[in-house]
Amino acid sequence: MRTTISRFLADRHGATAIEYGLIVAVLSLAVVAGVEGVKDALLNMFGYATTTLEQTGN
């Protein structure tokens, strides 16, 4: 039983997978934040274009 526990504690393969998982999670949050910023910019741009077209058409 002791050898099994000491072998389990010495195994580092799971730690690498967890590290990669954390990196992916942080990058995903950065992508989501970037997409939100682009979405807001596009909405503002198309809103301005719509307003301008409506004003010139009347």
N, CA, C and O atoms as a MOPAC input file, in Angstrom:
PM7 MOZYME 1SCF
protein

 N      0.82700 1    -1.20200 1     0.00000 1
 C      0.00000 1     0.00000 1     0.00000 1
 C      0.86900 1     1.26200 1     0.00000 1
 O      0.56700 1     2.23400 1    -0.69200 1
 N      1.95500 1     1.23100 1     0.78900 1
 C      2.83800 1     2.39800 1     0.82900 1
 C      3.49600 1     2.66500 1    -0.51000 1
 O      3.63800 1     3.81600 1    -0.92100 1
 N      3.89500 1     1.60600 1    -1.18700 1
 C      4.52600 1     1.81600 1    -2.49400 1
 C      3.54500 1     2.39700 1    -3.49300 1
 O      3.93100 1     3.21500 1    -4.32800 1
 N      2.29900 1     2.00000 1    -3.42800 1
 C      1.29100 1     2.52900 1    -4.34000 1
 C      1.07500 1     4.01400 1    -4.08600 1
 O      1.00400 1     4.80100 1    -5.03000 1
 N      0.97300 1     4.39800 1    -2.83900 1
 C      0.76800 1     5.81200 1    -2.49000 1
 C      1.99100 1     6.64200 1    -2.86600 1
 O      1.84800 1     7.73200 1    -3.42000 1
 N      3.18100 1     6.14800 1    -2.57600 1
 C      4.38700 1     6.91800 1    -2.91800 1
 C      4.55000 1     7.01600 1    -4.43400 1
 O      5.00500 1     8.04500 1    -4.93500 1
 N      4.18400 1     5.95900 1    -5.18000 1
 C      4.24000 1     6.01500 1    -6.64500 1
 C      3.21900 1     7.02700 1    -7.17500 1
 O      3.49700 1     7.76600 1    -8.11900 1
 N      2.04000 1     7.05100 1    -6.55800 1
 C      1.00600 1     8.01000 1    -6.96400 1
 C      1.46200 1     9.44600 1    -6.72200 1
 O      1.25500 1    10.31200 1    -7.57200 1
 N      2.07600 1     9.70300 1    -5.57800 1
 C      2.54000 1    11.05600 1    -5.25600 1
 C      3.72000 1    11.48000 1    -6.13100 1
 O      3.90700 1    12.67200 1    -6.37300 1
 N      4.51400 1    10.52500 1    -6.60500 1
 C      5.67000 1    10.85400 1    -7.43600 1
 C      5.28500 1    11.04100 1    -8.90500 1
 O      6.05200 1    11.62900 1    -9.66700 1
 N      4.12600 1    10.55800 1    -9.31100 1
 C      3.69500 1    10.65000 1   -10.71400 1
 C      3.33700 1    12.08900 1   -11.05300 1
 O      2.53400 1    12.70700 1   -10.35500 1
 N      3.92400 1    12.63100 1   -12.11900 1
 C      3.70700 1    14.02400 1   -12.50800 1
 C      2.94400 1    14.16300 1   -13.82700 1
 O      2.78900 1    15.27800 1   -14.32400 1
 N      2.46900 1    13.06500 1   -14.40000 1
 C      1.75700 1    13.14300 1   -15.67100 1
 C      0.44500 1    13.91100 1   -15.54200 1
 O      0.09100 1    14.67200 1   -16.44300 1
 N     -0.26700 1    13.73000 1   -14.46400 1
 C     -1.52200 1    14.45400 1   -14.25100 1
 C     -1.30300 1    15.94700 1   -14.07700 1
 O     -2.13800 1    16.75500 1   -14.48500 1
 N     -0.17700 1    16.31300 1   -13.46900 1
 C      0.11900 1    17.73400 1   -13.25900 1
 C      0.28500 1    18.44300 1   -14.59700 1
 O     -0.14700 1    19.58600 1   -14.74300 1
 N      0.89300 1    17.79800 1   -15.55800 1
 C      1.07700 1    18.40300 1   -16.87700 1
 C     -0.27400 1    18.62200 1   -17.54500 1
 O     -0.50200 1    19.66900 1   -18.15300 1
 N     -1.16800 1    17.64800 1   -17.43900 1
 C     -2.49200 1    17.79100 1   -18.03400 1
 C     -3.26000 1    18.93200 1   -17.37500 1
 O     -3.96400 1    19.68000 1   -18.05300 1
 N     -3.13100 1    19.06400 1   -16.08600 1
 C     -3.81400 1    20.15500 1   -15.37500 1
 C     -3.24500 1    21.49900 1   -15.80100 1
 O     -3.99600 1    22.45900 1   -15.97700 1
 N     -1.94000 1    21.58100 1   -15.96800 1
 C     -1.32200 1    22.83200 1   -16.40900 1
 C     -1.81900 1    23.22700 1   -17.79500 1
 O     -2.13200 1    24.39300 1   -18.03700 1
 N     -1.89300 1    22.26100 1   -18.69900 1
 C     -2.41600 1    22.55800 1   -20.03800 1
 C     -3.88100 1    22.98200 1   -19.97000 1
 O     -4.31100 1    23.87300 1   -20.70400 1
 N     -4.63500 1    22.34600 1   -19.09300 1
 C     -6.03700 1    22.72800 1   -18.92400 1
 C     -6.17800 1    24.15600 1   -18.43100 1
 O     -7.05400 1    24.88800 1   -18.89100 1
 N     -5.32700 1    24.55600 1   -17.50100 1
 C     -5.36700 1    25.93300 1   -16.99300 1
 C     -4.97000 1    26.93300 1   -18.07100 1
 O     -5.55700 1    28.01100 1   -18.16600 1
 N     -3.98100 1    26.58200 1   -18.87900 1
 C     -3.56900 1    27.47500 1   -19.97300 1
 C     -4.71300 1    27.66300 1   -20.95700 1
 O     -4.98100 1    28.78100 1   -21.39800 1
 N     -5.38900 1    26.56500 1   -21.30400 1
 C     -6.52300 1    26.64200 1   -22.22800 1
 C     -7.63900 1    27.48700 1   -21.62900 1
 O     -8.26700 1    28.26700 1   -22.34500 1
 N     -7.89700 1    27.35000 1   -20.34000 1
 C     -8.95900 1    28.12400 1   -19.68600 1
 C     -8.64600 1    29.62000 1   -19.72700 1
 O     -9.53100 1    30.42700 1   -20.01100 1
 N     -7.40700 1    29.99500 1   -19.44900 1
 C     -7.02600 1    31.41000 1   -19.46700 1
 C     -7.11000 1    31.97600 1   -20.88400 1
 O     -7.59300 1    33.09000 1   -21.08400 1
 N     -6.64100 1    31.20600 1   -21.86400 1
 C     -6.72800 1    31.67000 1   -23.24600 1
 C     -8.18000 1    31.79800 1   -23.70100 1
 O     -8.51800 1    32.71400 1   -24.45000 1
 N     -9.02700 1    30.89700 1   -23.25700 1
 C    -10.44800 1    30.97800 1   -23.61300 1
 C    -11.07700 1    32.24300 1   -23.05900 1
 O    -11.86500 1    32.89700 1   -23.74200 1
 N    -10.73600 1    32.59300 1   -21.82700 1
 C    -11.26200 1    33.82300 1   -21.24300 1
 C    -10.78300 1    35.04800 1   -22.01900 1
 O    -11.54100 1    35.99800 1   -22.21300 1
 N     -9.53500 1    35.02700 1   -22.46000 1
 C     -9.00800 1    36.14900 1   -23.24300 1
 C     -9.72500 1    36.27100 1   -24.58300 1
 O    -10.01500 1    37.37900 1   -25.03500 1
 N    -10.01100 1    35.14100 1   -25.21700 1
 C    -10.72100 1    35.16400 1   -26.49600 1
 C    -12.13300 1    35.69600 1   -26.31300 1
 O    -12.59900 1    36.50600 1   -27.11400 1
 N    -12.81200 1    35.25200 1   -25.27300 1
 C    -14.17900 1    35.72600 1   -25.01500 1
 C    -14.18500 1    37.22600 1   -24.76100 1
 O    -15.05100 1    37.94000 1   -25.26700 1
 N    -13.22700 1    37.70400 1   -23.98400 1
 C    -13.14700 1    39.14000 1   -23.71200 1
 C    -12.87000 1    39.92200 1   -25.00200 1
 O    -13.44000 1    40.99200 1   -25.21000 1
 N    -12.00700 1    39.39900 1   -25.85700 1
 C    -11.70500 1    40.06300 1   -27.12100 1
 C    -12.90700 1    40.10300 1   -28.04300 1
 O    -13.15000 1    41.11500 1   -28.69900 1
 N    -13.65400 1    39.02700 1   -28.10100 1
 C    -14.84300 1    38.97300 1   -28.95300 1
 C    -15.89100 1    39.96400 1   -28.45600 1
 O    -16.56800 1    40.60500 1   -29.26100 1
 N    -16.02800 1    40.09500 1   -27.15600 1
 C    -16.98100 1    41.06500 1   -26.60100 1
 C    -16.60300 1    42.48100 1   -27.02000 1
 O    -17.47800 1    43.27900 1   -27.35600 1
 N    -15.32300 1    42.80000 1   -27.00500 1
 C    -14.87400 1    44.12500 1   -27.41700 1
 C    -15.13400 1    44.38100 1   -28.88800 1
 O    -15.55500 1    45.47600 1   -29.26200 1
 N    -14.89200 1    43.39600 1   -29.71900 1
 C    -15.13600 1    43.53600 1   -31.15400 1
 C    -16.63300 1    43.66400 1   -31.42000 1
 O    -17.05100 1    44.44000 1   -32.27900 1
 N    -17.43100 1    42.90500 1   -30.68400 1
 C    -18.88200 1    42.96800 1   -30.85200 1
 C    -19.39300 1    44.37100 1   -30.56600 1
 O    -20.19900 1    44.90900 1   -31.32600 1
 N    -18.93100 1    44.96100 1   -29.48100 1
 C    -19.36600 1    46.31500 1   -29.13600 1
 C    -18.93900 1    47.32700 1   -30.19700 1
 O    -19.70500 1    48.22500 1   -30.54400 1
 N    -17.72200 1    47.18300 1   -30.71000 1
 C    -17.23700 1    48.10200 1   -31.73900 1
 C    -18.06300 1    47.97100 1   -33.02000 1
 O    -18.39600 1    48.97400 1   -33.65100 1
 N    -18.39200 1    46.73900 1   -33.40200 1
 C    -19.19700 1    46.53700 1   -34.60500 1
 C    -20.60700 1    47.08700 1   -34.43300 1
 O    -21.15100 1    47.69700 1   -35.35400 1
 N    -21.19600 1    46.87700 1   -33.27100 1
 C    -22.53500 1    47.42200 1   -33.02700 1
 C    -22.53900 1    48.94400 1   -33.11100 1
 O    -23.45400 1    49.53700 1   -33.68400 1
 N    -21.51900 1    49.57000 1   -32.54100 1
 C    -21.41800 1    51.03300 1   -32.61800 1
 C    -21.24100 1    51.50900 1   -34.05400 1
 O    -21.85500 1    52.49100 1   -34.47100 1
 N    -20.39900 1    50.80800 1   -34.80400 1
 C    -20.14300 1    51.20900 1   -36.18700 1
 C    -21.41100 1    51.08700 1   -37.03300 1
 O    -21.75400 1    52.01400 1   -37.76700 1
 N    -22.10500 1    49.95900 1   -36.93700 1
 C    -23.32000 1    49.78800 1   -37.73000 1
 C    -24.44900 1    50.68700 1   -37.24100 1
 O    -25.28600 1    51.12300 1   -38.03200 1
 N    -24.47400 1    50.96400 1   -35.94300 1
 C    -25.46700 1    51.90100 1   -35.41900 1
 C    -25.25200 1    53.30000 1   -35.97000 1
 O    -26.20800 1    53.99200 1   -36.32100 1
 N    -23.98800 1    53.71500 1   -36.04500 1
 C    -23.65700 1    55.03200 1   -36.60700 1
 C    -24.03500 1    55.09300 1   -38.08800 1
 O    -24.59500 1    56.08300 1   -38.55800 1
 N    -23.71900 1    54.01200 1   -38.81800 1
 C    -24.04000 1    53.98700 1   -40.24700 1
 C    -25.54300 1    54.03700 1   -40.44900 1
 O    -26.02300 1    54.74100 1   -41.33700 1
 N    -26.28900 1    53.30600 1   -39.64600 1
 C    -27.74300 1    53.30600 1   -39.77300 1
 C    -28.31900 1    54.67900 1   -39.48900 1
 O    -29.18300 1    55.15700 1   -40.22400 1
 N    -27.84600 1    55.31600 1   -38.42700 1
 C    -28.31200 1    56.64800 1   -38.06300 1
 C    -28.01300 1    57.64600 1   -39.17500 1
 O    -28.86800 1    58.45600 1   -39.53500 1
 N    -26.81600 1    57.58700 1   -39.71300 1
 C    -26.40800 1    58.51100 1   -40.77500 1
 C    -27.27400 1    58.31300 1   -42.02400 1
 O    -27.72200 1    59.28000 1   -42.64000 1
 N    -27.49700 1    57.06000 1   -42.38200 1
 C    -28.33000 1    56.78900 1   -43.55500 1
 C    -29.78600 1    57.24100 1   -43.35100 1
 O    -30.42100 1    57.74400 1   -44.27700 1
 N    -30.29700 1    57.05800 1   -42.14400 1
 C    -31.66000 1    57.48400 1   -41.86400 1
 C    -31.78500 1    59.01200 1   -41.92600 1
 O    -32.78200 1    59.53900 1   -42.41900 1
 N    -30.77400 1    59.70900 1   -41.42600 1
 C    -30.82100 1    61.16800 1   -41.43300 1
 C    -30.70300 1    61.74300 1   -42.84300 1
 O    -31.36100 1    62.73400 1   -43.16100 1
 N    -29.88900 1    61.14800 1   -43.67300 1
 C    -29.71900 1    61.65100 1   -45.02900 1
 C    -30.88600 1    61.26500 1   -45.92900 1
 O    -31.13800 1    61.93100 1   -46.93400 1
 N    -31.60000 1    60.20000 1   -45.58300 1
 C    -32.71700 1    59.75200 1   -46.38500 1
 C    -33.98100 1    60.55600 1   -46.15000 1
 O    -34.86600 1    60.55800 1   -47.00600 1
 N    -34.09800 1    61.23600 1   -45.02500 1
 C    -35.32500 1    61.97400 1   -44.70400 1
 C    -35.26700 1    63.35500 1   -45.19600 1
 O    -36.21600 1    64.11700 1   -45.01100 1

